[in-house]
Structure formats: structure tokens, C-alpha cells
Amino acid sequence: MRRMKQVKDARDAPYRVSCDSLVLFPPYVRGERPIFAKNSDRPDHESQPLVQVPSANHAAGDRLRCTYIEIDQVEQSYGFLGSRPHWLWGCEHGVNEHGVAIGNHTIYTRDPVPSTGLLGMDLVRLGLERGATAEAAAEVIIDLIEEHGQGGSGYDAVDWPYNNSFLLADGTSGFLLEASGRNWALRRFTDRASASNHTTIGTEWDRISDNCEAHAREQGWWQHEGERFDFAAAYRDATTIPPFVSSGRYRSTCDFAPEGKPADIAAVKALLRDHYGEDQIYRPGVDPSTEEYFSVCMHAGEIGQTTASMIVELGADEDELTTCWIALGNPCMSVYLPVFPEADIPQALLTGEKEPSPDSAWFRFKRLSELVAKDGAKNAQLVFDHWAAYEQQLDAVTAEIAAAVEMGDLEAGCEDRTELLEEFMNEAWIATAEQLDELEAKLS
């Protein structure tokens, strides 16, 4: 793989940056359910609709085509809801039918990455399809990395393979997995963890790959004797991109919900809309050579935009209702829509290809962001305030629906909880589309 030149100014960067994730367990959340959250940062023109895949059984000897390579299929694959750049097989993040949530992140390490192999996004999807727990999904990803390796470009217009980290969680435990080439480090947690675009597992790993320390010693990256191996110190590459690209975002997620101040879903939404400011409104003109240019809600132009966001409230029991909130495009200019993976979600949320389509929810929000940009100083505040009021109403109804479903209190005319959830999600999207119409009329 070609090595990219070191840059000091983001305007000259040949790289893309991508993604911030967070998992919180009690007592860092209000209530008993853990929260998984991720912002996916991709090229701003690239649609990223949702993808919903049911569980399936497969015949012995079946092969599975991922983005670049074929691998052996498994006997059974689990159903999942994910967020997928339109041209890829894999997913940026998602949650499966067993309540396992996974997200991946580009990390910069010293190992080169080949032009073929499994993308980090392929590995997210494979973990969702094959892992009934977060631990099982982590093992799936580890086995696949060791067998097939990471590789292939994660972008359709740029030849750029990269290494990955993964944040995985279910209702009882979480795992941070960081991989460089075919080596890796794994840390289990039951409190909280964050991930961004650099290695963070130091000496606190629970397991590392068999060759992990030996490889680092052979390369001259780790020379210490008698000390516990430090994965981040040995493998992190801080020369390809300046550390400020991810340092501020990582600090924001790590400092979020400090001990004694547990977070709820509303607070997590605010974090994913963060621009290092108090009002959550993006203000153009930030210096590209500072970490403030790279906020959790990313507005870095060709370098990367937040194109999809997901929050998942996980349950310890698989029978508990899994509730997701998804935002399409920059969450500061979007609304978090409630979706329930056990039911069929509206088709508009699943629609999105290379070219714009009026049937695609993702492109509807993309169109809104373009209208906002015509007069950002005025329009951003107008749109943010509009969505804030609407989202408050939507959240209240969502809470009522979720409570009714979990208590078995179905509405008249609904035969089961799936029918009720589908009806609610369709109504919510229709109402949201009407709000989009209203905002477009105001801004056009």
C-alpha cells in the first residue's frame, strides 16, 4: 500500500477521517439499559441508507461474496438493521436480532494494508450476521481478520485501504477491538468505552493476537523489556495524519457522562451533534489546522461529513424491545427517527443509490442541508429549532409506543406488536416527510 504524505493542514489532506462511537453501561446511563451510539463520517455526496436483512439458513458449501473477496458462508445468519454506504456490501454500524450492536472506525497504524481483503465494514456486517452476543461477534471478527486479513479500499473514488477498530456491545458487556494488519488487541468492559480514529488500547488489553508483540519487536516498534506490552504505543501511526484529527473528538466522547452524571438518550443525541459549542449549531470558518475543525458532528467537506448516525438502547433480555434512533446526514441538521429492528422499517429509509432520488429519505435530508448552506448563518438556527421542537413531540410518542409494546397493550386493529411498530414507524416517516416539505418551502 502506498504511504500517504504527512499533512499539517486538513485542506491538503489526501485522507478521509471516519467515525466516533460510544457505549455506556449503568451507572453511566439513566435506567438499566446500555446505550450504543455512533456517527459515521463519509464523503458528503455518498448516500448511506439503512439496510435491513432477515435471518437466513444456508446450504453446506455455500460461498459469500463480500465487497472484494469471497469467504465461506455459515449455516445460519442472523437478521440485522444497519447503515450501509450505497455501493458497499458491509455496514458502518448496526444492531442484530439478538441485540448486538457494532460499529467500526478507521485507525492509523504502522502496518500497511493490502488492496484486497475484508473491509472493516464487511467485518461489521459479518459480526452482526454471525454473533449472538458481543463476545461471540468479537470472536467472529478476530477469526476473519486472522484468516483473510483487512484490505481493500473503503472509498469508491479513492484507492485507500485502512486498518480498523470495532466497538461492540450487547445488554451485558462490551468489547473494544483494535486491529493492525492481522494482529489485534481486545479489551472487555462493562462500564463505558469510546472509539475514534487512533489506537487507544495500551497495556489494559485482555487478549492480544499470538504474534502481536513479536511482530512489533521485529519491526522495532517495541523495545521495552520486562514491561507489559502497550498495543497503542507500539502500533499507532501518528505521522500519516496529525493527532488533532481525532484527539478532540475522542476527548469529547471520553469526557461525556462523567461519574455521577448519567446520560439519557437526549444527552447522547446532543453529544452526536457536538461542534465543541454550547448550542450544537455548526459555525463555518473553523481553522482546518486545529482539532475544532474535526468535531463529533463532522463538517469537514471532502475530508468527511457525518452522513449517518445511530443510537441503540440495548436490553439484557432478547425479548426486550430494541429501540434505535437514526439520523440521516449531519445530525445537527436532521432529526433522530425512531426505528424498531424487529419490524419492517419504511422503504424510504432503505432507499439510496449513487444518484439523488425523491424516494430516498437520505437524499431528502441531503437536499435540506444544501438549502441550509445557502445562508448558513440564518438557516442553520431555523432548521435546528424546527427539528428540536418536532423531535421532542416524536420522542414522547415513541416512549408511549415502546411502553405499550412491552406491556402487551396493543391498539385496536393491531394483531401483534410487529404490526403496531410498523404502523407507528410509517406514520412517523410520513409526518417527518411533511416537516421536510415545510422546511424546504421556507428555505427555497
C-alpha positions in Angstrom: 0.0 0.0 0.0 1.3 3.5 -0.8 2.1 5.6 2.3 0.4 8.9 2.3 2.4 12.1 3.0 2.2 13.7 6.3 0.0 16.8 6.3 -0.4 19.8 8.7 -3.5 21.4 7.2 -6.7 19.5 6.6 -7.3 21.3 3.3 -4.4 19.4 1.8 -5.2 16.1 3.3 -5.3 13.0 0.9 -7.1 11.0 3.6 -10.6 10.6 4.9 -11.5 10.5 8.6 -14.3 8.5 9.8 -16.4 7.8 12.8 -16.8 8.2 16.6 -18.6 5.6 18.8 -19.6 5.4 22.4 -21.0 2.7 24.7 -22.4 3.4 28.1 -23.4 0.9 30.8 -25.0 1.7 34.1 -24.3 3.7 36.2 -23.3 6.0 33.3 -26.8 5.8 31.8 -30.1 6.6 33.4 -32.0 3.5 33.8 -30.8 -0.1 33.3 -30.3 -0.4 29.6 -26.9 0.2 28.0 -26.6 2.7 25.1 -24.6 2.3 21.9 -24.0 5.3 19.7 -22.1 6.1 16.5 -21.6 8.8 14.0 -20.4 7.6 10.5 -18.3 10.1 8.6 -18.1 9.5 4.9 -17.8 11.6 1.6 -20.6 14.1 1.7 -22.0 13.0 -1.7 -22.3 9.3 -0.8 -25.8 8.2 0.2 -25.9 5.9 3.3 -29.4 4.5 3.6 -30.4 1.8 6.1 -30.2 -1.9 5.2 -32.5 -4.5 6.8 -31.6 -8.1 6.3 -33.7 -11.1 7.8 -32.2 -14.2 9.3 -31.5 -17.0 6.9 -30.3 -20.6 6.6 -27.6 -21.6 4.1 -26.6 -24.8 2.5 -23.3 -26.5 3.3 -20.6 -25.3 0.9 -22.2 -22.0 0.2 -19.9 -19.1 -0.5 -20.5 -15.5 0.5 -19.4 -12.5 -1.7 -18.3 -9.6 0.4 -17.2 -6.3 -1.1 -13.9 -7.6 -2.6 -13.5 -11.2 -1.7 -15.5 -14.5 -1.2 -15.5 -16.4 2.1 -17.2 -19.5 3.4 -20.9 -18.9 4.3 -22.2 -20.1 7.7 -25.1 -22.4 8.3 -27.3 -19.7 9.8 -27.0 -15.9 9.6 -28.9 -13.5 12.0 -31.1 -10.7 10.9 -29.9 -7.1 11.4 -30.6 -3.5 10.8 -27.5 -1.5 9.7 -26.3 1.6 7.9 -24.7 1.0 4.5 -22.9 3.3 2.1 -24.8 2.6 -1.1 -22.1 0.8 -3.1 -20.8 -1.5 -0.3 -21.8 -4.9 0.9 -20.8 -4.1 4.5 -22.1 -1.7 7.1 -20.8 1.2 9.1 -22.8 0.2 12.1 -25.9 -1.8 13.1 -27.7 -4.0 15.6 -28.8 -7.6 15.1 -31.8 -9.6 16.2 -30.0 -10.7 19.4 -29.4 -7.1 20.4 -25.7 -7.0 19.5 -24.5 -3.5 18.2 -21.3 -3.0 16.3 -19.5 0.0 14.7 -16.1 0.3 13.0 -13.6 3.1 12.7 -10.5 3.9 10.6 -7.4 3.7 12.7 -3.9 4.7 11.5 -1.3 2.1 12.4 2.2 1.2 11.2 1.2 -1.9 9.2 0.5 -1.4 5.5 -2.9 -2.7 4.3 -3.3 -4.8 1.1 -5.5 -3.8 -1.8 -7.8 -6.8 -1.2 -9.2 -8.4 1.9 -12.1 -7.7 4.2 -13.2 -4.1 4.7 -13.9 -3.0 8.3 -17.5 -2.5 7.1 -17.6 -6.1 5.8 -16.4 -7.2 9.3 -19.2 -5.2 11.0 -21.8 -6.9 8.9 -20.3 -10.4 9.4 -20.2 -9.8 13.1 -23.8 -8.8 13.1 -24.8 -11.8 11.0 -22.8 -14.4 13.0 -22.6 -13.2 16.6 -25.4 -13.9 19.1 -23.5 -12.0 21.8 -21.0 -9.1 21.7 -18.3 -11.6 22.7 -19.2 -14.0 20.0 -19.3 -11.2 17.4 -15.8 -10.1 18.5 -14.5 -13.7 18.1 -16.1 -13.8 14.6 -14.3 -10.6 13.6 -11.0 -11.8 15.1 -11.1 -15.2 13.3 -11.9 -13.5 10.0 -9.1 -10.9 10.3 -6.6 -13.7 11.1 -7.8 -15.9 8.2 -8.5 -13.3 5.5 -6.8 -10.0 6.6 -8.1 -6.5 6.4 -7.9 -4.9 2.9 -9.5 -3.2 0.0 -10.4 0.5 -0.4 -13.2 1.8 1.7 -14.0 4.5 -0.8 -15.3 4.2 -4.4 -13.3 7.1 -5.8 -10.0 6.7 -3.8 -7.7 3.8 -3.6 -7.3 3.8 0.2 -7.2 0.6 2.3 -7.1 1.1 6.1 -6.9 -0.7 9.4 -9.9 -0.7 11.7 -11.1 -0.7 15.3 -14.5 -2.1 16.4 -16.8 -1.2 19.3 -19.2 -4.0 20.2 -21.9 -4.2 22.9 -24.9 -6.2 24.0 -27.1 -5.8 27.0 -24.5 -7.1 29.5 -21.0 -6.4 28.2 -18.9 -4.6 25.6 -15.6 -5.1 23.7 -13.2 -2.7 22.0 -11.2 -4.5 19.3 -8.3 -2.7 17.5 -6.6 -4.4 14.6 -3.4 -3.7 12.7 -3.0 -6.0 9.7 -3.7 -9.4 11.1 -2.7 -8.5 14.6 -5.1 -7.2 17.2 -5.8 -6.3 20.8 -9.1 -6.8 22.7 -10.4 -5.1 25.8 -13.6 -6.1 27.6 -15.6 -3.6 29.5 -18.8 -3.3 31.5 -18.7 0.4 32.3 -18.0 2.6 29.3 -15.8 2.9 26.2 -15.2 5.2 23.2 -13.5 4.8 19.9 -12.3 7.3 17.2 -9.5 7.2 14.6 -6.5 6.2 16.6 -5.4 3.2 18.7 -6.3 3.6 22.3 -5.7 0.1 23.9 -2.5 0.4 25.8 -1.5 -2.1 28.4 -5.0 -2.7 29.6 -5.8 -5.4 26.9 -7.4 -8.6 27.9 -6.1 -10.6 24.9 -3.8 -9.9 22.0 -3.0 -11.9 18.9 -0.4 -14.6 19.2 2.1 -12.7 17.1 1.2 -9.2 18.2 4.2 -8.4 20.5 6.7 -10.4 18.5 5.8 -8.6 15.3 6.1 -5.2 17.0 9.6 -6.2 18.3 10.7 -7.5 14.9 9.7 -4.1 13.3 11.5 -2.1 16.1 8.2 -0.6 17.4 8.5 -2.1 20.9 11.9 -2.3 22.6 10.9 -2.5 26.2 11.9 -5.5 28.4 10.1 -6.6 31.5 7.1 -4.3 30.8 3.5 -5.3 29.8 3.1 -4.8 26.1 1.5 -1.5 25.1 -0.5 -2.0 21.9 -1.2 1.7 21.2 2.3 2.8 21.8 3.7 0.1 19.5 1.3 0.2 16.6 -0.1 3.7 16.4 1.0 5.8 13.4 0.9 9.5 14.2 2.8 10.5 11.1 0.2 9.9 8.3 -2.3 12.3 9.9 -1.8 14.8 12.7 -3.1 13.7 16.1 -5.5 16.6 16.3 -7.7 15.0 13.6 -9.1 12.6 16.2 -7.9 13.9 19.6 -10.7 16.4 20.2 -13.5 14.0 19.2 -12.1 11.2 21.3 -11.8 13.5 24.3 -15.4 14.6 23.8 -16.8 11.1 24.0 -14.5 10.1 26.8 -15.4 13.1 28.9 -19.2 12.6 28.3 -21.4 11.4 31.1 -18.9 11.6 33.9 -19.4 9.6 37.1 -22.4 10.8 39.0 -24.0 12.4 35.9 -25.6 9.6 33.9 -26.8 10.2 30.4 -30.1 9.6 28.7 -30.9 9.3 25.0 -31.5 13.1 24.7 -28.0 13.7 26.1 -26.4 11.2 23.7 -28.2 12.9 20.8 -26.6 16.2 21.9 -23.2 14.6 22.0 -23.5 13.3 18.5 -24.5 16.9 17.4 -21.4 18.4 19.1 -19.3 21.0 17.4 -17.3 22.0 20.6 -20.0 24.6 21.2 -22.9 25.0 23.6 -25.7 25.5 21.1 -24.9 22.5 18.9 -25.1 24.7 15.7 -22.3 24.3 13.2 -20.5 27.6 12.5 -18.4 27.7 9.3 -14.9 29.2 9.2 -13.1 27.0 11.7 -9.3 26.7 11.1 -8.6 23.4 9.3 -5.3 23.1 11.2 -6.9 22.7 14.6 -8.9 19.9 16.2 -12.0 22.1 16.3 -12.3 21.5 12.6 -12.9 17.8 13.3 -16.0 17.8 15.6 -18.1 14.8 16.6 -20.7 16.1 14.2 -18.3 16.3 11.2 -18.4 19.2 8.7 -15.0 18.7 7.0 -16.1 18.9 3.4 -14.3 16.5 1.1 -12.3 15.1 4.1 -15.5 13.8 5.7 -19.0 14.6 6.7 -21.3 12.8 9.2 -23.6 11.0 6.8 -25.4 8.8 9.2 -25.9 8.4 12.9 -27.4 5.7 15.1 -28.2 5.3 18.8 -29.3 1.9 20.2 -30.9 1.2 23.5 -29.9 -2.3 24.3 -31.6 -4.8 26.6 -30.3 -7.6 28.8 -33.1 -9.9 27.6 -33.5 -10.6 23.9 -37.3 -10.3 24.4 -36.9 -6.7 25.4 -37.8 -4.2 22.7 -34.7 -2.8 20.9 -35.2 0.8 20.1 -33.0 2.7 17.7 -32.8 6.3 16.7 -31.3 7.1 13.3 -30.3 10.4 11.8 -29.5 10.8 8.1 -26.8 13.2 7.2 -25.4 15.6 9.8 -27.5 15.0 12.9 -27.4 18.8 13.8 -29.5 19.4 10.6 -31.5 16.2 10.9 -34.0 14.6 13.2 -33.5 11.3 15.1 -36.2 9.0 13.8 -37.2 6.0 16.0 -36.9 2.6 14.4 -37.5 -0.9 15.7 -35.4 -3.6 14.0 -37.9 -6.4 14.8 -40.4 -4.8 12.4 -40.1 -3.8 8.7 -39.0 -0.2 8.6 -40.3 2.3 6.0 -38.9 1.8 2.5 -37.8 5.4 2.1 -35.2 4.8 4.9 -33.8 1.9 2.9 -33.6 3.7 -0.4 -30.5 5.5 -1.7 -28.1 4.9 -4.6 -25.5 7.0 -6.3 -27.9 9.5 -7.9 -30.4 11.6 -5.9 -33.9 10.2 -5.6 -37.0 11.9 -4.2 -38.0 8.4 -2.8 -34.9 8.4 -0.6 -35.1 9.7 2.9 -31.3 10.1 2.9 -31.4 12.4 -0.2 -34.3 14.3 1.3 -32.1 15.3 4.2 -29.2 15.9 1.9 -31.3 18.4 -0.1 -32.2 20.1 3.2 -28.6 20.5 4.1 -27.8 22.1 0.7 -30.6 24.6 1.3 -29.2 25.4 4.7 -25.8 26.1 3.3 -27.1 28.9 1.0 -27.3 31.1 4.1 -25.9 29.1 7.0 -25.9 31.9 9.5 -29.6 32.2 9.3 -30.8 28.8 8.1 -28.9 26.5 10.4 -30.6 28.0 13.5 -34.0 27.9 11.9 -33.7 24.2 11.0 -32.2 23.3 14.3 -35.0 24.9 16.2 -37.6 23.4 14.0 -36.3 19.8 14.5 -35.8 20.3 18.2 -39.5 21.1 18.7 -40.6 18.3 16.4 -38.2 15.7 17.9 -39.5 16.4 21.4 -43.0 15.6 20.2 -41.8 12.5 18.4 -39.8 11.2 21.4 -42.9 11.5 23.6 -45.0 9.4 21.3 -42.1 6.9 20.8 -41.9 6.4 24.6 -45.7 5.7 24.7 -45.5 3.2 21.9 -42.5 1.4 23.4 -44.1 1.2 26.8 -47.4 -0.2 25.3 -45.5 -2.8 23.3 -43.5 -4.0 26.3 -46.7 -4.2 28.4 -48.6 -6.0 25.6 -51.1 -3.2 25.4 -51.8 -3.3 21.7 -54.0 -0.8 19.9 -57.3 -1.8 18.4 -56.8 -3.3 14.9 -53.2 -4.4 15.6 -52.9 -8.2 15.8 -49.3 -8.2 17.3 -46.5 -5.9 18.3 -44.8 -6.0 14.9 -47.9 -4.6 13.2 -48.1 -1.8 15.8 -44.5 -0.9 15.4 -44.6 -0.9 11.6 -47.7 1.3 11.7 -46.0 3.7 14.0 -42.8 3.9 12.0 -44.7 4.5 8.8 -46.7 7.3 10.4 -43.5 8.8 11.9 -41.8 8.9 8.5 -44.9 10.4 6.7 -45.0 13.1 9.4 -41.3 13.7 9.1 -41.5 14.0 5.3 -44.2 16.7 5.7 -41.8 18.5 8.0 -39.2 18.3 5.4 -41.6 19.8 2.8 -42.3 22.6 5.2 -38.7 23.4 5.8 -37.8 23.2 2.1 -40.6 25.7 1.3 -39.2 28.1 3.9 -35.6 27.9 2.6 -36.2 27.7 -1.1 
